[in-house]
Amino acid sequence: MTAAPRIAVVGSGIIGASIAWNLSRAGAAVTVFDAGKRGGIATPASFAWINASWGNPEPYFRLREQAMMEWRILDRDVPGLQINWCGGLIWDLPPEELHAFAKQHSSWGYGIREVTRSEIENLEPNLKSPPEFAYHVPEEGMVEPLATALAMLAGAEAHGATILENCNIKWLGEDHGRVTGVQTHEGFFHADETVIAAGTGSAELLASIGLSLELAKPMGLLAHSKPAGELLRGLVMSPELHVRQTAEGRLVAGTDFTGATANGKLDEAAAALNAKVQAMVAGAEHIELDFFTAGERPTPADGFPVIGRPDNRPGLYLAVTHSGVTLAPAIGVMTAAELLQGDRDSLLLPYHPERLLRPAA
Ligand SMILES: Cc1cc2nc3c(=O)[nH]c(=O)nc-3n(C[C@H](O)[C@H](O)[C@H](O)COP(=O)(O)OP(=O)(O)OC[C@H]3O[C@@H](n4cnc5c(N)ncnc54)[C@H](O)[C@@H]3O)c2cc1C
């Protein structure tokens, strides 16, 4: 009998959690390291809209579509997930662009349909000024991102994974070009494979083995109201505001699907977002802002995921991406298949890390 491969996963956000869940249930000996608490940094600050919406070329659309399908499988397999397949109502583009997006995505098989004002009123009765038309995608959904990552980590633990919190990885170990594990404050942890799912911290780790990853970190702001009774049924993407209601009744709003940067005055920007929600949603007029979250989005420089093995660095695998909430289940499944069986999913072919890696200066 061959021993289970020993795999170190750096990062316990939604990407590391999904990878750990898939690897551990396939029999790998998984240890997850996180510099902070389990659940990630970008992950708890995410709007968490699961979608394959506008702005994506077809190969990326296909990956996102596959991820949406994988969410449904995860929903069945991971105890405690709360995925709300509430659908998304969208009119956040100028009309011509909106029609063109819908036509293109519909031709790709996305379940998107035009809805009139009276249909919008049925879908979202509390919108004060519904537009003349919008598009509706019933198959889009949302999750509570931190709770979802925690559920996947708990599932991984149930399959034997170890999750280490407050365990900063200082550097990656290397021997004749092979990555051999990670350096913790307690010593060196040897691994057959090391997966970097460290979000915005990934570039710093790669620098420790002489690699520079082109990674942007745009900030996104979300305003979270105090809990209220049901005011919204689904995701609402208007030109002024993207807003959804969480499982506990909070209205969460940002100005585009990734949030907004706000000249440093985050509390004022969050208050302004909440005021827009109050103006948009009947019944929300007196719902106060409770808190805001501001998170850096781990965004590879060309905007697409970085998933796979860098050239000439056996023992190393990278999983760094924006839209990580949408993509997490697919990345978990595909990473496990590549690490354990050597099968690279064809949907990942455009996202080889090498395109954004350079020797560190
Ligand atoms: C405002 C906002 C809105 C968003 N909206 C959406 C959306 O609607 N839909 C969508 O799909 N995506 C959205 N995203 C993007 C999505 O949230 C991220 O892509 C995803 O959360 C990334 O997950 P991650 O696990 O890679 O990173 P993280 O959650 O940041 O986790 C990385 C973890 O690595 C750890 N780490 C880093 N360095 C080290 C180290 N040296 N040693 C040990 N641990 C380390 C960190 O402590 C952290 O816990 C949004 C993001 C933001 C900020």
The ligand as an SDF file (V2000), in Angstrom:
LIG
                    3D

 53 58  0  0  0  0  0  0  0  0999 V2000
  -15.7430   43.3880   -1.6460 C   0  0  0  0  0  0  0  0  0  0  0  0
  -15.5660   42.0790   -2.3460 C   0  0  0  0  0  0  0  0  0  0  0  0
  -16.6180   41.5780   -3.0920 C   0  0  0  0  0  0  0  0  0  0  0  0
  -16.4670   40.3520   -3.7710 C   0  0  0  0  0  0  0  0  0  0  0  0
  -17.5330   39.8570   -4.4400 N   0  0  0  0  0  0  0  0  0  0  0  0
  -17.4460   38.6420   -5.0050 C   0  0  0  0  0  0  0  0  0  0  0  0
  -18.6090   38.0590   -5.5940 C   0  0  0  0  0  0  0  0  0  0  0  0
  -19.6980   38.6350   -5.5700 O   0  0  0  0  0  0  0  0  0  0  0  0
  -18.4760   36.8310   -6.1530 N   0  0  0  0  0  0  0  0  0  0  0  0
  -17.2850   36.1560   -6.1720 C   0  0  0  0  0  0  0  0  0  0  0  0
  -17.2280   35.0470   -6.7180 O   0  0  0  0  0  0  0  0  0  0  0  0
  -16.1710   36.6820   -5.6040 N   0  0  0  0  0  0  0  0  0  0  0  0
  -16.2310   37.9070   -5.0300 C   0  0  0  0  0  0  0  0  0  0  0  0
  -15.1210   38.4470   -4.4240 N   0  0  0  0  0  0  0  0  0  0  0  0
  -13.8370   37.7460   -4.5290 C   0  0  0  0  0  0  0  0  0  0  0  0
  -13.7160   36.5940   -3.5370 C   0  0  0  0  0  0  0  0  0  0  0  0
  -14.1920   36.9810   -2.2800 O   0  0  0  0  0  0  0  0  0  0  0  0
  -12.2550   36.1600   -3.4560 C   0  0  0  0  0  0  0  0  0  0  0  0
  -11.7950   35.8100   -4.7440 O   0  0  0  0  0  0  0  0  0  0  0  0
  -12.0890   34.9410   -2.5300 C   0  0  0  0  0  0  0  0  0  0  0  0
  -12.6410   35.1970   -1.2510 O   0  0  0  0  0  0  0  0  0  0  0  0
  -10.6150   34.5910   -2.3960 C   0  0  0  0  0  0  0  0  0  0  0  0
  -10.4990   33.5440   -1.4860 O   0  0  0  0  0  0  0  0  0  0  0  0
   -9.0840   33.0460   -1.0190 P   0  0  0  0  0  0  0  0  0  0  0  0
   -9.3100   31.8440   -0.1870 O   0  0  0  0  0  0  0  0  0  0  0  0
   -8.1880   32.9290   -2.2030 O   0  0  0  0  0  0  0  0  0  0  0  0
   -8.4720   34.2740   -0.1680 O   0  0  0  0  0  0  0  0  0  0  0  0
   -8.6780   34.6850    1.3560 P   0  0  0  0  0  0  0  0  0  0  0  0
  -10.0730   34.5500    1.7950 O   0  0  0  0  0  0  0  0  0  0  0  0
   -8.0650   36.0310    1.5060 O   0  0  0  0  0  0  0  0  0  0  0  0
   -7.8290   33.6130    2.1460 O   0  0  0  0  0  0  0  0  0  0  0  0
   -6.4270   33.5830    2.0660 C   0  0  0  0  0  0  0  0  0  0  0  0
   -5.8920   33.1340    3.4010 C   0  0  0  0  0  0  0  0  0  0  0  0
   -4.4800   32.9360    3.2860 O   0  0  0  0  0  0  0  0  0  0  0  0
   -3.8930   33.2810    4.4990 C   0  0  0  0  0  0  0  0  0  0  0  0
   -2.4720   33.5670    4.3120 N   0  0  0  0  0  0  0  0  0  0  0  0
   -1.9330   34.5240    3.5180 C   0  0  0  0  0  0  0  0  0  0  0  0
   -0.5800   34.4990    3.5900 N   0  0  0  0  0  0  0  0  0  0  0  0
   -0.2900   33.4900    4.4620 C   0  0  0  0  0  0  0  0  0  0  0  0
    0.9260   32.9740    4.9770 C   0  0  0  0  0  0  0  0  0  0  0  0
    2.1230   33.4750    4.6310 N   0  0  0  0  0  0  0  0  0  0  0  0
    0.8800   31.9550    5.8720 N   0  0  0  0  0  0  0  0  0  0  0  0
   -0.3230   31.4360    6.2440 C   0  0  0  0  0  0  0  0  0  0  0  0
   -1.4970   31.8930    5.7910 N   0  0  0  0  0  0  0  0  0  0  0  0
   -1.4800   32.9040    4.9200 C   0  0  0  0  0  0  0  0  0  0  0  0
   -4.6720   34.4980    4.9720 C   0  0  0  0  0  0  0  0  0  0  0  0
   -4.5460   34.6580    6.3850 O   0  0  0  0  0  0  0  0  0  0  0  0
   -6.0810   34.1490    4.5220 C   0  0  0  0  0  0  0  0  0  0  0  0
   -6.8200   33.5670    5.5700 O   0  0  0  0  0  0  0  0  0  0  0  0
  -15.2340   39.6460   -3.7110 C   0  0  0  0  0  0  0  0  0  0  0  0
  -14.1910   40.1350   -2.9350 C   0  0  0  0  0  0  0  0  0  0  0  0
  -14.3490   41.3380   -2.2450 C   0  0  0  0  0  0  0  0  0  0  0  0
  -13.2260   41.8320   -1.3740 C   0  0  0  0  0  0  0  0  0  0  0  0
  1  2  1  0
  2  3  1  0
  2 52  2  0
  3  4  2  0
  4  5  1  0
  4 50  1  0
  5  6  2  0
  6  7  1  0
  6 13  1  0
  7  8  2  0
  7  9  1  0
  9 10  1  0
 10 11  2  0
 10 12  1  0
 12 13  2  0
 13 14  1  0
 14 15  1  0
 14 50  1  0
 15 16  1  0
 16 17  1  0
 16 18  1  0
 18 19  1  0
 18 20  1  0
 20 21  1  0
 20 22  1  0
 22 23  1  0
 23 24  1  0
 24 25  2  0
 24 26  1  0
 24 27  1  0
 27 28  1  0
 28 29  2  0
 28 30  1  0
 28 31  1  0
 31 32  1  0
 32 33  1  0
 33 34  1  0
 33 48  1  0
 34 35  1  0
 35 36  1  0
 35 46  1  0
 36 37  1  0
 36 45  1  0
 37 38  2  0
 38 39  1  0
 39 40  1  0
 39 45  2  0
 40 41  1  0
 40 42  2  0
 42 43  1  0
 43 44  2  0
 44 45  1  0
 46 47  1  0
 46 48  1  0
 48 49  1  0
 50 51  2  0
 51 52  1  0
 52 53  1  0
M  END
$$$$
